[in-house]
Amino acid sequence: MGRTVSRTAVYVTIRRLEKKGLISSWMGDPTPERGGKARRYIELVAAGLEALRESRMAIDEMWRGVPIPEAQ
């Protein structure tokens, strides 16, 4: 979308999605390549997939009936 997002914003969003039960996350093992830091892994759970599908259907429904302007 052409804009930068801070790491803090990403981690806050991850925590919120976890609290809602839409994703799960866990920390992997630290690796030398990452300077001894662990990597966080994220998984979309069934409830998250269903919420994503419902959101997509709602957006598609909103766009239905909106005329597409012709290129000039």
Backbone as numpy.savetxt, mean C-alpha at the origin, in Angstrom:
# Nx Ny Nz CAx CAy CAz Cx Cy Cz
3.60 9.36 -9.04 2.78 10.55 -9.04 3.65 11.81 -9.04
4.94 11.61 -9.11 5.81 12.75 -9.23 6.12 13.49 -7.94
5.93 12.85 -6.81 6.26 13.53 -5.55 7.00 12.57 -4.64
7.78 13.13 -3.74 8.55 12.30 -2.81 7.71 12.02 -1.57
8.00 10.89 -0.95 7.31 10.48 0.26 8.38 10.16 1.30
8.19 10.67 2.51 9.18 10.43 3.56 9.06 9.00 4.09
10.15 8.48 4.60 10.12 7.15 5.21 9.15 7.10 6.37
9.13 8.17 7.14 8.22 8.23 8.29 6.78 8.03 7.85
6.38 8.68 6.77 5.02 8.55 6.27 4.72 7.12 5.87
5.71 6.45 5.28 5.52 5.05 4.87 5.33 4.16 6.10
6.17 4.34 7.12 6.06 3.50 8.31 4.79 3.77 9.09
4.34 5.01 9.13 3.07 5.34 9.79 1.93 4.64 9.07
1.96 4.68 7.74 0.93 4.02 6.95 0.94 2.51 7.17
2.12 1.92 7.22 2.23 0.48 7.48 1.61 0.15 8.83
1.92 0.93 9.86 1.35 0.66 11.19 -0.16 0.77 11.18
-0.69 1.77 10.50 -2.15 1.94 10.43 -2.82 0.77 9.73
-2.23 0.32 8.61 -2.80 -0.81 7.88 -2.73 -2.09 8.71
-1.65 -2.25 9.49 -1.55 -3.42 10.38 -2.61 -3.38 11.46
-2.82 -2.22 12.06 -3.83 -2.09 13.12 -5.22 -2.40 12.60
-5.46 -2.09 11.33 -6.75 -2.38 10.71 -6.86 -3.84 10.27
-5.76 -4.59 10.36 -5.77 -6.00 9.98 -5.74 -6.22 8.48
-5.22 -5.24 7.72 -5.20 -5.35 6.26 -3.87 -5.90 5.73
-2.80 -5.72 6.51 -1.49 -6.26 6.14 -0.84 -6.85 7.38
0.19 -7.63 7.16 1.05 -8.06 8.27 2.48 -7.75 7.85
3.33 -7.49 8.83 4.72 -7.22 8.51 5.61 -7.88 9.55
6.84 -8.14 9.16 7.81 -8.73 10.07 9.19 -8.29 9.64
10.10 -8.37 10.57 11.49 -7.98 10.30 12.28 -9.22 9.93
13.06 -9.12 8.86 13.94 -10.20 8.46 15.24 -10.13 9.26
16.16 -10.98 8.92 17.46 -11.00 9.58 18.33 -9.84 9.08
19.16 -9.30 9.96 20.09 -8.26 9.52 21.08 -8.83 8.50
21.48 -8.01 7.54 22.43 -8.46 6.52 23.59 -7.47 6.43
24.76 -7.98 6.11 25.92 -7.09 5.94 25.71 -6.07 4.82
24.99 -6.48 3.77 24.75 -5.58 2.63 23.96 -4.34 3.05
23.16 -4.48 4.09 22.35 -3.36 4.57 22.98 -2.70 5.79
24.26 -2.93 5.99 24.95 -2.32 7.12 24.48 -2.89 8.46
24.06 -4.16 8.45 23.61 -4.80 9.67 22.15 -4.52 10.02
21.45 -3.83 9.12 20.04 -3.51 9.37 19.15 -4.63 8.84
18.05 -4.84 9.55 17.07 -5.83 9.11 16.12 -5.20 8.10
15.57 -6.01 7.23 14.59 -5.54 6.25 13.19 -5.87 6.75
12.25 -4.94 6.56 10.85 -5.18 6.92 10.14 -5.77 5.71
9.43 -6.86 5.92 8.65 -7.50 4.88 7.17 -7.25 5.15
6.43 -7.03 4.08 5.00 -6.72 4.17 4.22 -7.77 3.39
3.09 -8.21 3.96 2.23 -9.16 3.26 0.79 -8.66 3.32
0.13 -8.68 2.18 -1.29 -8.34 2.10 -2.07 -9.56 2.57
-2.91 -9.40 3.59 -3.69 -10.52 4.11 -5.06 -10.53 3.44
-5.85 -11.57 3.66 -7.14 -11.73 2.98 -8.04 -10.52 3.16
-8.11 -9.98 4.37 -8.97 -8.81 4.62 -8.48 -7.61 3.81
-7.17 -7.47 3.67 -6.61 -6.38 2.89 -6.92 -6.52 1.41
-6.85 -7.74 0.91 -7.17 -7.99 -0.49 -8.63 -7.66 -0.76
-9.50 -8.06 0.15 -10.93 -7.77 -0.01 -11.19 -6.27 0.03
-10.54 -5.55 0.94 -10.69 -4.10 1.02 -10.19 -3.44 -0.26
-9.10 -3.95 -0.80 -8.55 -3.41 -2.05 -9.52 -3.63 -3.20
-10.11 -4.82 -3.27 -11.09 -5.11 -4.32 -12.31 -4.20 -4.21
-12.80 -4.02 -2.98 -13.97 -3.15 -2.77 -13.65 -1.71 -3.16
-12.48 -1.26 -2.81 -12.06 0.10 -3.16 -11.98 0.26 -4.67
-11.40 -0.72 -5.34 -11.28 -0.67 -6.79 -12.65 -0.65 -7.45
-13.58 -1.46 -6.95 -14.93 -1.48 -7.53 -15.62 -0.14 -7.32
-15.44 0.47 -6.16 -16.05 1.78 -5.89 -15.49 2.84 -6.83
-14.19 2.83 -7.04 -13.57 3.80 -7.95 -14.04 3.57 -9.38
-14.08 2.31 -9.80 -14.56 2.00 -11.15 -15.99 2.47 -11.33
-16.81 2.29 -10.31 -18.22 2.70 -10.37 -18.33 4.23 -10.48
-17.47 4.94 -9.77 -17.49 6.40 -9.85 -17.13 6.87 -11.26
-16.18 6.19 -11.91 -15.76 6.59 -13.24 -16.78 6.21 -14.32
-17.61 5.21 -14.02 -18.61 4.79 -15.00 -19.55 5.96 -15.27
-19.77 6.25 -16.49 -20.67 7.34 -16.84 -19.98 8.69 -16.99
-18.69 8.78 -16.60 -17.97 10.03 -16.80 -17.40 10.00 -18.22
-17.79 10.94 -19.04 -17.32 10.91 -20.42 -15.80 11.18 -20.50
-15.16 10.50 -21.43 -13.73 10.70 -21.66 -13.60 11.80 -22.71
-12.94 12.89 -22.37 -12.80 13.97 -23.36 -11.92 13.52 -24.53
-12.26 13.99 -25.68 -11.47 13.65 -26.88 -10.21 14.50 -26.90
-9.13 13.89 -27.42 -7.86 14.61 -27.54 -8.01 15.74 -28.56
-7.33 16.82 -28.29 -7.44 17.97 -29.21 -6.20 18.11 -30.04
